[in-house]
Structures are given as structure tokens and as C-alpha cells.
Amino acid sequence: MNEFDLVLPSAVDVREVGMRDGLQIETPVPLDAKLEMLEALVATGVRRIEATSFVSPRAVPALADADQVAAELSRWPDVHWSALVANARGAVRAIDAGVAHLEYVVSAADSHSRANAGRSTAEAVGAVPEITGLAHAAGGSLEVVIATAWDCPFDGRTPVGRTVDVARAAVTAGADQLCLGDTIGTTTPLRVVQLLDAVRRACPGVPVGVHFHDTRGTGQANALAAVQAGAAQLDSSIGGLGGCPFAPGASGNIATEELVYMLEESGVRTGLDLDALLTAARVTEQAVGHALPSSLYRAGGRSVPRALAAG
């Protein structure tokens, strides 16, 4: 080993969130087109997919068909399906629809929490025990996603200690897993490592994943830093779609195909097939009706142009 060697794990767990985060700010996509997306995504080898969100149809009309989507998931029994919820009512809806593995969002920043969920951070944390109980009673699990873990569009930089406090409170209340969300895509690799290390030390033994947006072009660098720092799971969205309707300026997630390309070319196994991901991106582009932001998708994969290869 020399000073330039990266210390990377042999494999990482990638969760596809394009069906939820990727579509939530899009013009509603018809159910049959969503099912074509799901078919293409499952064909990539991904085994963890966030399928939809059980929230108010008025707030997020693009996901108003959550119950209909959930009714189709039994087609793919080998996939670990999950859904995002904003409160206990959403948890009950998800469980009744057959999805017991839940993600519940708690914003570390009060202003974003009020904009996103209509309540303070403390009030949002206070709902964790009830939602955990519902998920566990149904044989499922609860992951608390900490939004604005690094920065808030209204309050500015989120103190590390505040995010750590939210993480610790969520685990104490029964959360099975945590995910740190860079909601507006402002963090950088050093800050990623600092926060991830602080949360993992505060919550030993609890898996901690990360969810990055590529708003300022640092998403893939942040993902690599997180992998080096021991992140248990990385979220990504096919084609780089995504954004938060309640966070001004938030743009797409890191693209799944770009994340897989970077990791696999670095010797880190993901279990996902890059060619199949490009096919899924094409299906997604047709479904949403506009070009995708993914640079890798536009480039066409890992092929090296002949002139460059010869030089």
C-alpha cells in the first residue's frame, strides 16, 4: 500500500430510490409506465428498491397511486421493497397495502421540518416510537432518514451535534437503521466523513446509510468518501432523477448508473449490471418524457472512444 491507495470495502449495498425520490417532483407518470420502470430496474440485479411514498396525494400528486404500485410488488418476490412515510397515518396505509419496511423522514433542521412535515424536529422525532411499533408489529422494519443532515435551505448549516442528537433519539425510540440525507446537495467529502463518523460513534451497531443529491456536482465524491468511511448503504436514483418539493434548489440524486460505474471500476462489487441500468435509464426517460441528467447515460456506458483508446 502507498499513500495514494484507497481503502475500500469489497462490496456495498445500493438502494434504488428513483421510483420515489426520482418521480416525486415529476409530472405524474401513468401506472403502466411505472411498472415498466420497475421491471427494468429489477432486471439490473438491484435487490433493494424504495417503491413509492404514502403521503398526501395533494402534497405529492406524482405518488398518488402508491396503493396501486404496492399491489403489484408481489411480482418480484426477491426484492426488498420499502416505502417512505411522513407520519403514522402513512405507515398504516403502507402496511395495509402490503409494504411493512418503512422509511420515516425526520428533518434535523426545524424550518425544513415545518415546511416538509408541518411540525418541528422534536415533534417529528416524537412520532418514531409509534411508527416503529406499527412496522415491527407487521413484521417489518423502520429506517429513519435524517433530512437536511448537513445543510438546510432555510436555516443554513446544520450543526453536527444536532444531527447526532436526532440520530441518537431515533435509535433510542426503536429505529432499526439510519440514513443521512444531503437534501439540497451542498455537502462535501470531508464533512461527509466527519458526520458519518460522529453518528456511527453515537449509535454503535446501527447501520447508517447515506442519500446524496448532486446539485453542486459533489455527489459521487461524497459517495466515495462515505464508502471509505463505512456507510452501510448508498441511495441512488436511475438517471439522476429526483429532488425535494419542499426544499428550494434541491435537484436530482446521484445517478445509479454513475455510482455503479465508479464503484465497480474501483473494485467494489454492487451486484448491479451496468448495461441493464442503461436500459432502465432509457425506459425511465421515456416514462418521464424528458432528458435525464446522468452524464454516464448520455455518454453511453463504459466504452472508451476509439481515438482515445488509441492515444
TORKOL-4160 file (C-alpha; in steps of 0.2 Angstrom, whole numbers, padded with zeros to 4 digits, m for minus):
311
<pt num="1" X="0000" Y="0000" Z="0000"/>
<pt num="2" X="0006" Y="0018" Z="m0004"/>
<pt num="3" X="0000" Y="0035" Z="0001"/>
<pt num="4" X="m0012" Y="0035" Z="m0015"/>
<pt num="5" X="m0021" Y="0019" Z="m0011"/>
<pt num="6" X="m0039" Y="0020" Z="m0007"/>
<pt num="7" X="m0046" Y="0008" Z="0007"/>
<pt num="8" X="m0062" Y="0002" Z="0000"/>
<pt num="9" X="m0074" Y="m0012" Z="0005"/>
<pt num="10" X="m0076" Y="m0027" Z="m0007"/>
<pt num="11" X="m0094" Y="m0024" Z="m0009"/>
<pt num="12" X="m0108" Y="m0011" Z="m0005"/>
<pt num="13" X="m0127" Y="m0011" Z="m0004"/>
<pt num="14" X="m0135" Y="0001" Z="m0016"/>
<pt num="15" X="m0154" Y="0005" Z="m0014"/>
<pt num="16" X="m0163" Y="0012" Z="m0029"/>
<pt num="17" X="m0174" Y="0027" Z="m0025"/>
<pt num="18" X="m0179" Y="0033" Z="m0042"/>
<pt num="19" X="m0197" Y="0026" Z="m0040"/>
<pt num="20" X="m0200" Y="0038" Z="m0025"/>
<pt num="21" X="m0187" Y="0052" Z="m0024"/>
<pt num="22" X="m0184" Y="0052" Z="m0043"/>
<pt num="23" X="m0203" Y="0054" Z="m0048"/>
<pt num="24" X="m0210" Y="0064" Z="m0033"/>
<pt num="25" X="m0207" Y="0081" Z="m0042"/>
<pt num="26" X="m0211" Y="0075" Z="m0060"/>
<pt num="27" X="m0227" Y="0076" Z="m0069"/>
<pt num="28" X="m0237" Y="0061" Z="m0063"/>
<pt num="29" X="m0231" Y="0045" Z="m0073"/>
<pt num="30" X="m0245" Y="0033" Z="m0078"/>
<pt num="31" X="m0246" Y="0016" Z="m0068"/>
<pt num="32" X="m0241" Y="0005" Z="m0083"/>
<pt num="33" X="m0226" Y="0016" Z="m0086"/>
<pt num="34" X="m0221" Y="0014" Z="m0068"/>
<pt num="35" X="m0222" Y="m0004" Z="m0069"/>
<pt num="36" X="m0211" Y="m0004" Z="m0085"/>
<pt num="37" X="m0198" Y="0005" Z="m0075"/>
<pt num="38" X="m0199" Y="m0007" Z="m0060"/>
<pt num="39" X="m0197" Y="m0022" Z="m0072"/>
<pt num="40" X="m0182" Y="m0014" Z="m0080"/>
<pt num="41" X="m0175" Y="m0009" Z="m0063"/>
<pt num="42" X="m0177" Y="m0027" Z="m0056"/>
<pt num="43" X="m0168" Y="m0033" Z="m0071"/>
<pt num="44" X="m0152" Y="m0024" Z="m0066"/>
<pt num="45" X="m0150" Y="m0035" Z="m0051"/>
<pt num="46" X="m0154" Y="m0022" Z="m0038"/>
<pt num="47" X="m0162" Y="m0030" Z="m0023"/>
<pt num="48" X="m0167" Y="m0015" Z="m0013"/>
<pt num="49" X="m0180" Y="m0003" Z="m0020"/>
<pt num="50" X="m0189" Y="0011" Z="m0012"/>
<pt num="51" X="m0205" Y="0009" Z="m0022"/>
<pt num="52" X="m0216" Y="0024" Z="m0018"/>
<pt num="53" X="m0222" Y="0036" Z="m0004"/>
<pt num="54" X="m0238" Y="0035" Z="0006"/>
<pt num="55" X="m0240" Y="0054" Z="0009"/>
<pt num="56" X="m0254" Y="0066" Z="0005"/>
<pt num="57" X="m0259" Y="0065" Z="m0014"/>
<pt num="58" X="m0262" Y="0084" Z="m0013"/>
<pt num="59" X="m0244" Y="0087" Z="m0007"/>
<pt num="60" X="m0236" Y="0075" Z="m0019"/>
<pt num="61" X="m0248" Y="0071" Z="m0033"/>
<pt num="62" X="m0234" Y="0061" Z="m0043"/>
<pt num="63" X="m0236" Y="0047" Z="m0030"/>
<pt num="64" X="m0255" Y="0047" Z="m0028"/>
<pt num="65" X="m0255" Y="0029" Z="m0034"/>
<pt num="66" X="m0245" Y="0022" Z="m0020"/>
<pt num="67" X="m0258" Y="0009" Z="m0016"/>
<pt num="68" X="m0259" Y="0003" Z="m0034"/>
<pt num="69" X="m0240" Y="0002" Z="m0036"/>
<pt num="70" X="m0239" Y="m0008" Z="m0019"/>
<pt num="71" X="m0252" Y="m0020" Z="m0026"/>
<pt num="72" X="m0240" Y="m0025" Z="m0040"/>
<pt num="73" X="m0224" Y="m0028" Z="m0030"/>
<pt num="74" X="m0228" Y="m0046" Z="m0027"/>
<pt num="75" X="m0222" Y="m0049" Z="m0045"/>
<pt num="76" X="m0205" Y="m0048" Z="m0039"/>
<pt num="77" X="m0203" Y="m0058" Z="m0023"/>
<pt num="78" X="m0184" Y="m0057" Z="m0022"/>
<pt num="79" X="m0184" Y="m0038" Z="m0020"/>
<pt num="80" X="m0183" Y="m0030" Z="m0003"/>
<pt num="81" X="m0197" Y="m0017" Z="m0005"/>
<pt num="82" X="m0199" Y="m0001" Z="0006"/>
<pt num="83" X="m0209" Y="0014" Z="0006"/>
<pt num="84" X="m0207" Y="0032" Z="0013"/>
<pt num="85" X="m0220" Y="0038" Z="0026"/>
<pt num="86" X="m0222" Y="0055" Z="0034"/>
<pt num="87" X="m0232" Y="0050" Z="0049"/>
<pt num="88" X="m0241" Y="0036" Z="0057"/>
<pt num="89" X="m0256" Y="0038" Z="0046"/>
<pt num="90" X="m0245" Y="0035" Z="0031"/>
<pt num="91" X="m0237" Y="0020" Z="0040"/>
<pt num="92" X="m0254" Y="0012" Z="0042"/>
<pt num="93" X="m0258" Y="0015" Z="0024"/>
<pt num="94" X="m0242" Y="0007" Z="0018"/>
<pt num="95" X="m0244" Y="m0008" Z="0029"/>
<pt num="96" X="m0262" Y="m0011" Z="0024"/>
<pt num="97" X="m0255" Y="m0010" Z="0006"/>
<pt num="98" X="m0243" Y="m0024" Z="0010"/>
<pt num="99" X="m0227" Y="m0014" Z="0012"/>
<pt num="100" X="m0220" Y="m0016" Z="0030"/>
<pt num="101" X="m0202" Y="m0010" Z="0028"/>
<pt num="102" X="m0204" Y="0009" Z="0030"/>
<pt num="103" X="m0193" Y="0024" Z="0029"/>
<pt num="104" X="m0198" Y="0039" Z="0040"/>
<pt num="105" X="m0191" Y="0056" Z="0037"/>
<pt num="106" X="m0186" Y="0067" Z="0051"/>
<pt num="107" X="m0178" Y="0084" Z="0047"/>
<pt num="108" X="m0163" Y="0089" Z="0058"/>
<pt num="109" X="m0167" Y="0107" Z="0054"/>
<pt num="110" X="m0183" Y="0115" Z="0061"/>
<pt num="111" X="m0188" Y="0126" Z="0047"/>
<pt num="112" X="m0187" Y="0112" Z="0034"/>
<pt num="113" X="m0196" Y="0100" Z="0046"/>
<pt num="114" X="m0210" Y="0113" Z="0047"/>
<pt num="115" X="m0210" Y="0115" Z="0028"/>
<pt num="116" X="m0209" Y="0096" Z="0024"/>
<pt num="117" X="m0220" Y="0089" Z="0038"/>
<pt num="118" X="m0229" Y="0103" Z="0046"/>
<pt num="119" X="m0221" Y="0101" Z="0063"/>
<pt num="120" X="m0204" Y="0104" Z="0072"/>
<pt num="121" X="m0190" Y="0092" Z="0073"/>
<pt num="122" X="m0194" Y="0087" Z="0091"/>
<pt num="123" X="m0212" Y="0083" Z="0086"/>
<pt num="124" X="m0206" Y="0073" Z="0071"/>
<pt num="125" X="m0194" Y="0063" Z="0082"/>
<pt num="126" X="m0208" Y="0060" Z="0095"/>
<pt num="127" X="m0218" Y="0050" Z="0082"/>
<pt num="128" X="m0204" Y="0037" Z="0080"/>
<pt num="129" X="m0210" Y="0025" Z="0093"/>
<pt num="130" X="m0227" Y="0024" Z="0086"/>
<pt num="131" X="m0221" Y="0021" Z="0068"/>
<pt num="132" X="m0208" Y="0009" Z="0074"/>
<pt num="133" X="m0221" Y="m0001" Z="0083"/>
<pt num="134" X="m0233" Y="m0002" Z="0068"/>
<pt num="135" X="m0218" Y="m0008" Z="0057"/>
<pt num="136" X="m0212" Y="m0021" Z="0069"/>
<pt num="137" X="m0230" Y="m0027" Z="0073"/>
<pt num="138" X="m0232" Y="m0030" Z="0054"/>
<pt num="139" X="m0215" Y="m0040" Z="0053"/>
<pt num="140" X="m0206" Y="m0025" Z="0045"/>
<pt num="141" X="m0193" Y="m0013" Z="0050"/>
<pt num="142" X="m0191" Y="0006" Z="0052"/>
<pt num="143" X="m0177" Y="0017" Z="0044"/>
<pt num="144" X="m0176" Y="0035" Z="0050"/>
<pt num="145" X="m0170" Y="0046" Z="0036"/>
<pt num="146" X="m0162" Y="0062" Z="0043"/>
<pt num="147" X="m0166" Y="0075" Z="0030"/>
<pt num="148" X="m0155" Y="0091" Z="0030"/>
<pt num="149" X="m0142" Y="0081" Z="0039"/>
<pt num="150" X="m0129" Y="0093" Z="0033"/>
<pt num="151" X="m0137" Y="0109" Z="0027"/>
<pt num="152" X="m0155" Y="0117" Z="0027"/>
<pt num="153" X="m0161" Y="0129" Z="0013"/>
<pt num="154" X="m0169" Y="0140" Z="0026"/>
<pt num="155" X="m0158" Y="0138" Z="0042"/>
<pt num="156" X="m0141" Y="0136" Z="0034"/>
<pt num="157" X="m0128" Y="0124" Z="0040"/>
<pt num="158" X="m0135" Y="0110" Z="0052"/>
<pt num="159" X="m0123" Y="0108" Z="0067"/>
<pt num="160" X="m0116" Y="0091" Z="0068"/>
<pt num="161" X="m0121" Y="0089" Z="0086"/>
<pt num="162" X="m0140" Y="0092" Z="0081"/>
<pt num="163" X="m0139" Y="0079" Z="0068"/>
<pt num="164" X="m0131" Y="0067" Z="0080"/>
<pt num="165" X="m0144" Y="0071" Z="0093"/>
<pt num="166" X="m0158" Y="0067" Z="0081"/>
<pt num="167" X="m0149" Y="0050" Z="0076"/>
<pt num="168" X="m0147" Y="0045" Z="0094"/>
<pt num="169" X="m0165" Y="0049" Z="0099"/>
<pt num="170" X="m0172" Y="0040" Z="0084"/>
<pt num="171" X="m0162" Y="0024" Z="0088"/>
<pt num="172" X="m0167" Y="0026" Z="0107"/>
<pt num="173" X="m0185" Y="0026" Z="0100"/>
<pt num="174" X="m0183" Y="0010" Z="0091"/>
<pt num="175" X="m0177" Y="0014" Z="0074"/>
<pt num="176" X="m0168" Y="m0001" Z="0065"/>
<pt num="177" X="m0157" Y="0009" Z="0053"/>
<pt num="178" X="m0152" Y="0027" Z="0049"/>
<pt num="179" X="m0149" Y="0036" Z="0033"/>
<pt num="180" X="m0141" Y="0053" Z="0032"/>
<pt num="181" X="m0149" Y="0064" Z="0019"/>
<pt num="182" X="m0140" Y="0078" Z="0009"/>
<pt num="183" X="m0156" Y="0086" Z="0005"/>
<pt num="184" X="m0150" Y="0101" Z="m0005"/>
<pt num="185" X="m0134" Y="0094" Z="m0012"/>
<pt num="186" X="m0122" Y="0105" Z="m0003"/>
<pt num="187" X="m0110" Y="0094" Z="0007"/>
<pt num="188" X="m0093" Y="0089" Z="0003"/>
<pt num="189" X="m0082" Y="0074" Z="0006"/>
<pt num="190" X="m0073" Y="0080" Z="0022"/>
<pt num="191" X="m0090" Y="0085" Z="0030"/>
<pt num="192" X="m0097" Y="0068" Z="0025"/>
<pt num="193" X="m0084" Y="0058" Z="0034"/>
<pt num="194" X="m0085" Y="0070" Z="0049"/>
<pt num="195" X="m0104" Y="0067" Z="0051"/>
<pt num="196" X="m0104" Y="0049" Z="0047"/>
<pt num="197" X="m0090" Y="0046" Z="0060"/>
<pt num="198" X="m0100" Y="0056" Z="0073"/>
<pt num="199" X="m0116" Y="0047" Z="0070"/>
<pt num="200" X="m0108" Y="0030" Z="0070"/>
<pt num="201" X="m0099" Y="0033" Z="0086"/>
<pt num="202" X="m0116" Y="0039" Z="0094"/>
<pt num="203" X="m0126" Y="0024" Z="0088"/>
<pt num="204" X="m0114" Y="0009" Z="0088"/>
<pt num="205" X="m0120" Y="m0006" Z="0079"/>
<pt num="206" X="m0134" Y="0003" Z="0070"/>
<pt num="207" X="m0132" Y="0003" Z="0051"/>
<pt num="208" X="m0130" Y="0020" Z="0044"/>
<pt num="209" X="m0133" Y="0024" Z="0025"/>
<pt num="210" X="m0132" Y="0040" Z="0015"/>
<pt num="211" X="m0143" Y="0049" Z="0002"/>
<pt num="212" X="m0134" Y="0062" Z="m0008"/>
<pt num="213" X="m0140" Y="0074" Z="m0021"/>
<pt num="214" X="m0129" Y="0080" Z="m0035"/>
<pt num="215" X="m0134" Y="0098" Z="m0035"/>
<pt num="216" X="m0117" Y="0105" Z="m0035"/>
<pt num="217" X="m0108" Y="0091" Z="m0043"/>
<pt num="218" X="m0100" Y="0083" Z="m0027"/>
<pt num="219" X="m0112" Y="0069" Z="m0026"/>
<pt num="220" X="m0101" Y="0055" Z="m0032"/>
<pt num="221" X="m0086" Y="0061" Z="m0022"/>
<pt num="222" X="m0097" Y="0061" Z="m0007"/>
<pt num="223" X="m0102" Y="0044" Z="m0011"/>
<pt num="224" X="m0084" Y="0038" Z="m0012"/>
<pt num="225" X="m0080" Y="0046" Z="0004"/>
<pt num="226" X="m0095" Y="0038" Z="0013"/>
<pt num="227" X="m0090" Y="0021" Z="0007"/>
<pt num="228" X="m0072" Y="0024" Z="0013"/>
<pt num="229" X="m0080" Y="0029" Z="0030"/>
<pt num="230" X="m0090" Y="0014" Z="0032"/>
<pt num="231" X="m0108" Y="0019" Z="0026"/>
<pt num="232" X="m0119" Y="0003" Z="0026"/>
<pt num="233" X="m0130" Y="0008" Z="0011"/>
<pt num="234" X="m0130" Y="0021" Z="m0003"/>
<pt num="235" X="m0146" Y="0028" Z="m0011"/>
<pt num="236" X="m0146" Y="0032" Z="m0029"/>
<pt num="237" X="m0159" Y="0036" Z="m0042"/>
<pt num="238" X="m0159" Y="0029" Z="m0060"/>
<pt num="239" X="m0154" Y="0043" Z="m0072"/>
<pt num="240" X="m0150" Y="0055" Z="m0059"/>
<pt num="241" X="m0169" Y="0060" Z="m0056"/>
<pt num="242" X="m0175" Y="0067" Z="m0040"/>
<pt num="243" X="m0177" Y="0082" Z="m0029"/>
<pt num="244" X="m0187" Y="0088" Z="m0014"/>
<pt num="245" X="m0203" Y="0098" Z="m0017"/>
<pt num="246" X="m0201" Y="0106" Z="0000"/>
<pt num="247" X="m0183" Y="0111" Z="m0002"/>
<pt num="248" X="m0180" Y="0126" Z="m0014"/>
<pt num="249" X="m0165" Y="0122" Z="m0026"/>
<pt num="250" X="m0164" Y="0104" Z="m0022"/>
<pt num="251" X="m0160" Y="0094" Z="m0038"/>
<pt num="252" X="m0158" Y="0076" Z="m0043"/>
<pt num="253" X="m0150" Y="0062" Z="m0033"/>
<pt num="254" X="m0134" Y="0054" Z="m0038"/>
<pt num="255" X="m0137" Y="0043" Z="m0053"/>
<pt num="256" X="m0137" Y="0024" Z="m0050"/>
<pt num="257" X="m0128" Y="0020" Z="m0066"/>
<pt num="258" X="m0114" Y="0033" Z="m0062"/>
<pt num="259" X="m0112" Y="0026" Z="m0044"/>
<pt num="260" X="m0111" Y="0008" Z="m0050"/>
<pt num="261" X="m0098" Y="0013" Z="m0064"/>
<pt num="262" X="m0087" Y="0022" Z="m0051"/>
<pt num="263" X="m0088" Y="0008" Z="m0038"/>
<pt num="264" X="m0086" Y="m0007" Z="m0050"/>
<pt num="265" X="m0072" Y="0001" Z="m0059"/>
<pt num="266" X="m0064" Y="0004" Z="m0041"/>
<pt num="267" X="m0066" Y="m0014" Z="m0037"/>
<pt num="268" X="m0081" Y="m0013" Z="m0026"/>
<pt num="269" X="m0095" Y="m0025" Z="m0030"/>
<pt num="270" X="m0113" Y="m0019" Z="m0031"/>
<pt num="271" X="m0121" Y="m0034" Z="m0039"/>
<pt num="272" X="m0129" Y="m0022" Z="m0052"/>
<pt num="273" X="m0127" Y="m0024" Z="m0071"/>
<pt num="274" X="m0122" Y="m0008" Z="m0079"/>
<pt num="275" X="m0129" Y="m0012" Z="m0096"/>
<pt num="276" X="m0146" Y="m0016" Z="m0088"/>
<pt num="277" X="m0145" Y="0000" Z="m0079"/>
<pt num="278" X="m0143" Y="0010" Z="m0095"/>
<pt num="279" X="m0158" Y="0001" Z="m0102"/>
<pt num="280" X="m0168" Y="0005" Z="m0086"/>
<pt num="281" X="m0162" Y="0023" Z="m0088"/>
<pt num="282" X="m0169" Y="0023" Z="m0106"/>
<pt num="283" X="m0186" Y="0016" Z="m0100"/>
<pt num="284" X="m0186" Y="0030" Z="m0087"/>
<pt num="285" X="m0183" Y="0043" Z="m0099"/>
<pt num="286" X="m0197" Y="0038" Z="m0110"/>
<pt num="287" X="m0208" Y="0037" Z="m0094"/>
<pt num="288" X="m0205" Y="0055" Z="m0088"/>
<pt num="289" X="m0204" Y="0062" Z="m0106"/>
<pt num="290" X="m0188" Y="0072" Z="m0105"/>
<pt num="291" X="m0169" Y="0070" Z="m0105"/>
<pt num="292" X="m0161" Y="0063" Z="m0089"/>
<pt num="293" X="m0147" Y="0072" Z="m0081"/>
<pt num="294" X="m0135" Y="0057" Z="m0080"/>
<pt num="295" X="m0118" Y="0061" Z="m0089"/>
<pt num="296" X="m0115" Y="0042" Z="m0090"/>
<pt num="297" X="m0132" Y="0039" Z="m0098"/>
<pt num="298" X="m0128" Y="0052" Z="m0111"/>
<pt num="299" X="m0110" Y="0045" Z="m0114"/>
<pt num="300" X="m0117" Y="0028" Z="m0117"/>
<pt num="301" X="m0108" Y="0017" Z="m0104"/>
<pt num="302" X="m0090" Y="0012" Z="m0101"/>
<pt num="303" X="m0084" Y="0011" Z="m0119"/>
<pt num="304" X="m0069" Y="0022" Z="m0122"/>
<pt num="305" X="m0070" Y="0031" Z="m0139"/>
<pt num="306" X="m0058" Y="0023" Z="m0152"/>
<pt num="307" X="m0047" Y="0039" Z="m0154"/>
<pt num="308" X="m0044" Y="0040" Z="m0135"/>
<pt num="309" X="m0040" Y="0021" Z="m0134"/>
<pt num="310" X="m0028" Y="0023" Z="m0147"/>
<pt num="311" X="m0019" Y="0038" Z="m0140"/>
